[in-house]
Amino acid sequence: MSTIAAIATGAGAGGIGVVRLSGEDAAAVAGVVFHRGRRGGPVDLNQIASHRLLYGRIVDPATGAVIDEALLGWMARPHTYTREDTVELSCHGGPVSLRETLRVVLAAGARHAEPGEFTLRAFLNGRLDLTQAEAVLAVVGAKTGEGLRLAVADLAGDLARRLAPARDALVGLLAYLDAAADFPDDEIPTSDVAAELATAERALAEVIAGSHAGLLYREGVQIALVGRPNVGKSSLLNAMLRTDRAIVTPIAGTTRDVIAETINLDGIPATLLDTAGIGETEDPIERLGVERSQRALTTAAAAVLVLDGTSLPVDADLAVARRLAERAGPVVIAINKRDLPTR
């Protein structure tokens, strides 16, 4: 395979940024642009023991200009992420330094990696199976500590182990059916097909049951805070966020658009949707806010019906409650303003 290279760290400025190379010519390409020490020249990495860290400079071979100081990590195959020769150039984390380093690496013979290509090579070279390759993305995109824990477990092979009983049962059953079809006159030991299928079905049912929770921790959930105007939805949002995110006034209709903020809800990334008060209004701007609130209610997985605890429910509260009764998904009733005197 060709030698690929890409910036491996996130966009933006930081203390450290990494340009990664992988492929049969990774050592040769890195040796062209990396000069060892403060005054040394190009280095032949094939003459250096694997899994070593070297200090030096990134140099543009065309001009001799020093681009940055760097640490070079040299890892010979097969004990690497991709099971190919791999070099990681750790530069200062400024975007210009990283772009210039990548530019000279590509000019030296590497090809710019496609998105996810390092992990693709790890999969193709047998370093990861498909479930582990997918788990890499889940680890990178984890939004909570619990989501990260589940993703790391899958990266270690947890999902593959849970799928193994179903796979073994189905492979064994397929082998039996093939043999029975190809050699009908031979005395092939009988197999309990129903029992094998039941074993596979139970194993897959357990995986599917767990996948619902895993999806929740990975993708998160949207929760709409709904109610008539001025029941304290924005105050509740601010209290849950522990910051003054939404403007709060005693004037009904202050919130005229949907405000979305994410919190960690027992390990689940929950996006709270503070909606405009739902009710009849002649104000065209408020009417647009009500329409957006209704759309948010349609897309949210759950809803919190906020009621004013200082007074009994009124017709407008009942109208919102009826809307909630027409939708699928759980509803929680929050009695707000309990710290205020009852009217």
C-alpha positions as a printed NumPy array, in Angstrom:
array([[  0.   ,   0.   ,   0.   ],
       [  1.061,   3.599,  -0.571],
       [  2.36 ,   5.661,   2.318],
       [ -0.296,   7.972,   3.712],
       [ -0.041,  11.011,   5.971],
       [ -2.425,  13.354,   7.763],
       [ -2.699,  15.681,  10.722],
       [ -3.867,  13.346,  13.497],
       [ -4.814,  15.935,  16.127],
       [ -7.855,  18.173,  16.252],
       [ -8.193,  21.518,  14.53 ],
       [ -7.143,  24.695,  16.308],
       [ -4.132,  25.773,  18.338],
       [ -2.689,  23.566,  21.087],
       [  0.494,  22.672,  22.867],
       [  1.187,  19.638,  20.653],
       [  0.066,  18.621,  17.177],
       [  0.799,  15.315,  15.446],
       [  1.349,  14.468,  11.789],
       [  1.086,  10.714,  11.282],
       [  2.55 ,   8.618,   8.456],
       [  1.797,   4.978,   7.712],
       [  3.02 ,   2.682,   4.947],
       [  6.054,   0.908,   3.577],
       [  7.899,   4.188,   2.829],
       [  6.99 ,   5.971,   6.075],
       [ 10.562,   5.752,   7.373],
       [ 12.081,   6.995,   4.108],
       [  9.646,   9.909,   3.779],
       [ 10.13 ,  10.999,   7.393],
       [ 13.888,  10.687,   7.02 ],
       [ 13.844,  13.291,   4.249],
       [ 12.087,  16.009,   6.279],
       [ 13.343,  15.227,   9.813],
       [ 16.855,  16.245,  10.846],
       [ 18.07 ,  14.828,  14.127],
       [ 19.17 ,  17.16 ,  16.923],
       [ 19.914,  20.863,  16.537],
       [ 22.55 ,  20.565,  13.832],
       [ 22.268,  17.01 ,  12.53 ],
       [ 21.134,  15.955,   9.079],
       [ 18.526,  13.504,   7.749],
       [ 18.133,  10.261,   9.66 ],
       [ 17.809,   6.667,   8.413],
       [ 15.096,   5.274,  10.642],
       [ 15.633,   1.727,   9.365],
       [ 18.948,   1.779,  11.218],
       [ 17.252,   2.765,  14.495],
       [ 15.465,   0.378,  16.831],
       [ 11.684,   0.495,  16.717],
       [  9.537,   2.356,  19.209],
       [ 12.05 ,   5.109,  19.864],
       [ 11.515,   8.845,  20.28 ],
       [ 13.967,  11.229,  18.584],
       [ 14.422,  14.984,  18.994],
       [ 15.103,  17.141,  15.965],
       [ 13.762,  19.63 ,  13.408],
       [ 11.324,  19.553,  10.516],
       [ 13.175,  20.93 ,   7.479],
       [ 11.854,  21.828,   4.035],
       [ 14.146,  19.841,   1.695],
       [ 13.533,  22.306,  -1.147],
       [ 14.804,  25.36 ,   0.736],
       [ 16.585,  24.066,   3.81 ],
       [ 14.323,  26.252,   5.987],
       [ 13.486,  24.961,   9.453],
       [  9.723,  24.655,   9.889],
       [  9.562,  23.584,  13.542],
       [ 11.23 ,  21.63 ,  16.314],
       [  9.691,  18.21 ,  16.712],
       [  9.791,  14.808,  18.33 ],
       [  9.718,  11.849,  15.951],
       [  8.127,   8.615,  17.098],
       [  9.317,   5.636,  15.053],
       [  7.314,   2.377,  15.149],
       [  8.196,  -0.489,  12.836],
       [  5.546,  -2.963,  11.701],
       [  3.752,  -5.059,  12.833],
       [  3.439,  -3.603,  16.338],
       [  1.639,  -0.429,  15.28 ],
       [ -1.941,   0.815,  14.98 ],
       [ -2.118,  -0.039,  11.273],
       [  0.361,  -2.952,  11.39 ],
       [  2.44 ,  -0.906,   8.935],
       [  5.59 ,   1.129,   9.477],
       [  4.399,   4.24 ,  11.282],
       [  5.982,   7.604,  12.076],
       [  4.431,  10.305,  14.243],
       [  5.874,  13.819,  14.089],
       [  4.925,  15.742,  17.228],
       [  5.24 ,  19.443,  16.465],
       [  4.029,  22.542,  18.234],
       [  0.263,  22.594,  17.931],
       [ -0.208,  25.696,  15.812],
       [ -2.206,  25.125,  12.631],
       [  0.442,  26.766,  10.396],
       [  3.233,  24.572,  11.763],
       [  1.165,  21.443,  11.217],
       [  0.075,  22.417,   7.714],
       [  3.664,  23.196,   6.71 ],
       [  4.906,  19.92 ,   8.185],
       [  2.232,  17.997,   6.306],
       [  3.085,  19.897,   3.113],
       [  6.744,  18.829,   3.119],
       [  5.782,  15.251,   4.069],
       [  3.457,  15.056,   1.054],
       [  6.114,  16.63 ,  -1.174],
       [  8.558,  13.944,   0.   ],
       [  6.349,  11.181,  -1.39 ],
       [  3.447,  10.493,   0.968],
       [ -0.2  ,  10.682,  -0.077],
       [ -2.793,  12.607,   1.913],
       [ -4.872,  10.078,   3.856],
       [ -8.602,   9.899,   3.275],
       [-10.861,  10.391,   6.332],
       [-10.689,   7.235,   8.464],
       [ -8.016,   5.621,   6.28 ],
       [ -5.649,   4.813,   9.154],
       [ -8.411,   2.857,  10.881],
       [ -9.396,   1.291,   7.544],
       [ -5.853,  -0.028,   7.189],
       [ -5.934,  -1.333,  10.744],
       [ -9.08 ,  -3.257,   9.799],
       [ -7.738,  -4.525,   6.467],
       [ -4.504,  -5.643,   8.102],
       [ -6.306,  -7.578,  10.848],
       [ -5.4  ,  -5.231,  13.677],
       [ -9.081,  -4.479,  14.378],
       [-12.31 ,  -6.247,  13.53 ],
       [-15.303,  -4.302,  12.252],
       [-16.83 ,  -3.759,  15.696],
       [-13.525,  -2.394,  17.01 ],
       [-13.087,  -0.138,  13.981],
       [-16.519,   1.354,  14.649],
       [-15.62 ,   1.71 ,  18.334],
       [-12.678,   3.959,  17.429],
       [-15.12 ,   6.595,  16.183],
       [-17.242,   6.143,  19.312],
       [-14.189,   6.719,  21.54 ],
       [-13.255,   9.883,  19.642],
       [-16.825,  11.205,  19.722],
       [-17.734,  10.211,  23.309],
       [-19.695,  12.994,  25.015],
       [-19.688,  11.654,  28.582],
       [-17.498,   9.472,  30.781],
       [-20.012,   6.623,  30.632],
       [-20.163,   6.854,  26.845],
       [-16.376,   6.686,  26.734],
       [-16.336,   3.636,  29.036],
       [-18.74 ,   1.733,  26.772],
       [-16.801,   2.7  ,  23.638],
       [-13.48 ,   1.587,  25.147],
       [-15.07 ,  -1.737,  26.112],
       [-16.147,  -2.27 ,  22.49 ],
       [-12.666,  -1.259,  21.322],
       [-11.287,  -4.013,  23.566],
       [-13.573,  -6.55 ,  21.846],
       [-16.565,  -6.611,  24.202],
       [-19.167,  -6.419,  21.406],
       [-17.367,  -9.088,  19.37 ],
       [-17.329, -11.4  ,  22.403],
       [-21.077, -10.906,  22.928],
       [-21.721, -11.688,  19.263],
       [-19.528, -14.806,  19.316],
       [-22.199, -17.282,  20.581],
       [-24.581, -16.287,  17.751],
       [-21.827, -16.42 ,  15.166],
       [-20.603, -19.831,  16.333],
       [-24.131, -21.268,  16.303],
       [-24.889, -19.947,  12.813],
       [-21.547, -21.009,  11.327],
       [-22.009, -24.516,  12.743],
       [-25.551, -24.682,  11.417],
       [-24.457, -23.469,   7.977],
       [-21.728, -26.105,   7.844],
       [-24.257, -28.806,   8.721],
       [-26.747, -27.66 ,   6.065],
       [-24.022, -27.45 ,   3.4  ],
       [-22.796, -30.94 ,   4.231],
       [-26.315, -32.36 ,   4.244],
       [-27.052, -30.808,   0.848],
       [-23.741, -31.809,  -0.775],
       [-23.594, -35.376,   0.583],
       [-27.203, -36.572,   0.985],
       [-26.223, -40.249,   0.788],
       [-23.604, -40.074,   3.555],
       [-24.359, -40.708,   7.186],
       [-24.038, -37.172,   8.532],
       [-24.814, -36.856,  12.249],
       [-28.112, -35.099,  12.782],
       [-28.197, -31.598,  14.217],
       [-30.925, -29.855,  16.189],
       [-31.505, -26.938,  13.827],
       [-34.187, -25.376,  16.021],
       [-31.911, -25.424,  19.071],
       [-29.022, -23.829,  17.142],
       [-31.285, -21.097,  15.832],
       [-32.689, -20.493,  19.311],
       [-29.157, -20.118,  20.685],
       [-28.306, -17.552,  18.009],
       [-31.582, -15.716,  18.54 ],
       [-31.031, -15.429,  22.32 ],
       [-27.496, -14.118,  21.847],
       [-28.603, -11.55 ,  19.283],
       [-31.539, -10.46 ,  21.447],
       [-29.134,  -9.728,  24.299],
       [-26.895,  -7.678,  22.003],
       [-29.869,  -5.718,  20.617],
       [-31.163,  -5.019,  24.131],
       [-27.772,  -3.641,  25.103],
       [-27.46 ,  -1.643,  21.885],
       [-30.437,   0.55 ,  22.802],
       [-28.674,   1.69 ,  25.964],
       [-25.393,   2.043,  24.104],
       [-27.028,   4.232,  21.467],
       [-28.474,   6.417,  24.2  ],
       [-25.079,   6.957,  25.809],
       [-23.403,   7.55 ,  22.449],
       [-25.957,   9.681,  20.58 ],
       [-27.728,  11.249,  23.535],
       [-31.349,  12.305,  23.861],
       [-33.36 ,  15.477,  23.303],
       [-35.692,  16.627,  26.085],
       [-38.165,  19.431,  25.435],
       [-39.174,  21.77 ,  28.263],
       [-42.727,  22.781,  27.38 ],
       [-45.593,  24.658,  28.971],
       [-47.694,  27.755,  28.652],
       [-45.942,  31.136,  28.724],
       [-44.263,  32.328,  31.942],
       [-44.327,  29.071,  33.917],
       [-40.539,  29.21 ,  34.396],
       [-39.163,  26.965,  31.658],
       [-36.115,  29.189,  31.14 ],
       [-35.502,  29.399,  34.885],
       [-35.595,  25.592,  35.049],
       [-33.132,  25.387,  32.144],
       [-30.737,  27.786,  33.882],
       [-31.012,  25.837,  37.126],
       [-30.186,  22.541,  35.384],
       [-27.283,  24.123,  33.502],
       [-26.124,  26.015,  36.607],
       [-25.598,  29.114,  34.502],
       [-27.717,  31.988,  33.183],
       [-28.038,  30.686,  29.643],
       [-31.584,  31.893,  28.952],
       [-32.978,  35.373,  29.601],
       [-35.546,  35.331,  32.411],
       [-38.095,  38.099,  33.046],
       [-41.565,  38.252,  34.597],
       [-42.939,  39.16 ,  31.155],
       [-44.74 ,  36.357,  29.358],
       [-43.289,  35.539,  25.939],
       [-39.666,  36.431,  26.765],
       [-38.426,  33.228,  25.102],
       [-39.272,  33.4  ,  21.404],
       [-36.989,  30.721,  19.972],
       [-35.816,  27.25 ,  20.959],
       [-32.65 ,  27.308,  23.065],
       [-30.675,  24.041,  23.036],
       [-27.997,  23.168,  25.601],
       [-26.47 ,  19.792,  26.531],
       [-25.918,  18.429,  30.041],
       [-24.531,  15.179,  31.412],
       [-27.556,  13.325,  32.792],
       [-26.174,  10.306,  34.666],
       [-23.767,   9.626,  31.814],
       [-26.275,  10.354,  29.035],
       [-25.667,  13.484,  26.915],
       [-29.077,  15.14 ,  27.201],
       [-29.903,  18.162,  25.042],
       [-32.443,  20.354,  26.82 ],
       [-34.743,  22.352,  24.518],
       [-36.103,  25.474,  26.186],
       [-39.149,  26.279,  24.094],
       [-41.347,  29.329,  23.731],
       [-44.565,  29.173,  25.726],
       [-47.288,  27.31 ,  23.853],
       [-50.519,  29.242,  23.659],
       [-52.695,  31.502,  21.547],
       [-51.086,  34.815,  20.577],
       [-51.656,  37.627,  18.091],
       [-47.96 ,  38.574,  18.008],
       [-46.495,  37.218,  14.707],
       [-43.042,  36.759,  16.262],
       [-44.454,  34.874,  19.239],
       [-46.498,  32.765,  16.82 ],
       [-43.299,  31.708,  15.039],
       [-41.824,  30.769,  18.423],
       [-44.879,  28.635,  19.223],
       [-44.547,  26.848,  15.874],
       [-40.899,  26.068,  16.609],
       [-41.856,  24.814,  20.06 ],
       [-44.335,  22.409,  18.513],
       [-41.697,  21.127,  16.072],
       [-39.257,  20.626,  18.94 ],
       [-41.921,  18.687,  20.796],
       [-42.351,  16.43 ,  17.764],
       [-38.647,  15.575,  17.469],
       [-37.768,  15.307,  21.175],
       [-37.513,  11.823,  22.695],
       [-38.996,  13.01 ,  25.991],
       [-40.761,  16.064,  27.342],
       [-41.002,  17.924,  30.623],
       [-44.344,  19.617,  31.181],
       [-43.612,  22.643,  33.348],
       [-46.461,  23.932,  35.528],
       [-46.637,  27.025,  37.721],
       [-46.719,  25.759,  41.299],
       [-48.04 ,  29.036,  42.67 ],
       [-51.491,  28.505,  41.136],
       [-53.86 ,  25.803,  39.989],
       [-53.612,  24.582,  36.358],
       [-55.511,  26.717,  33.864],
       [-56.992,  25.924,  30.456],
       [-53.705,  26.76 ,  28.705],
       [-51.921,  24.128,  30.843],
       [-54.526,  21.544,  29.923],
       [-54.17 ,  22.405,  26.233],
       [-50.414,  21.732,  26.387],
       [-51.063,  18.51 ,  28.327],
       [-53.45 ,  17.328,  25.607],
       [-50.775,  17.956,  22.966],
       [-48.369,  15.849,  24.985],
       [-50.925,  13.056,  25.304],
       [-51.073,  12.82 ,  21.5  ],
       [-47.343,  12.136,  21.102],
       [-45.278,   9.057,  21.827],
       [-42.511,   9.158,  24.399],
       [-42.271,   9.691,  28.15 ],
       [-43.497,  12.869,  29.834],
       [-42.37 ,  14.227,  33.207],
       [-44.413,  16.852,  35.045],
       [-42.343,  19.529,  36.798],
       [-44.068,  21.728,  39.373],
       [-42.073,  24.958,  39.175],
       [-41.899,  28.076,  41.386],
       [-42.493,  26.066,  44.561],
       [-40.251,  28.542,  46.385],
       [-42.73 ,  31.377,  45.736],
       [-45.925,  32.098,  47.692],
       [-49.065,  30.359,  46.415],
       [-51.59 ,  32.655,  44.792]])
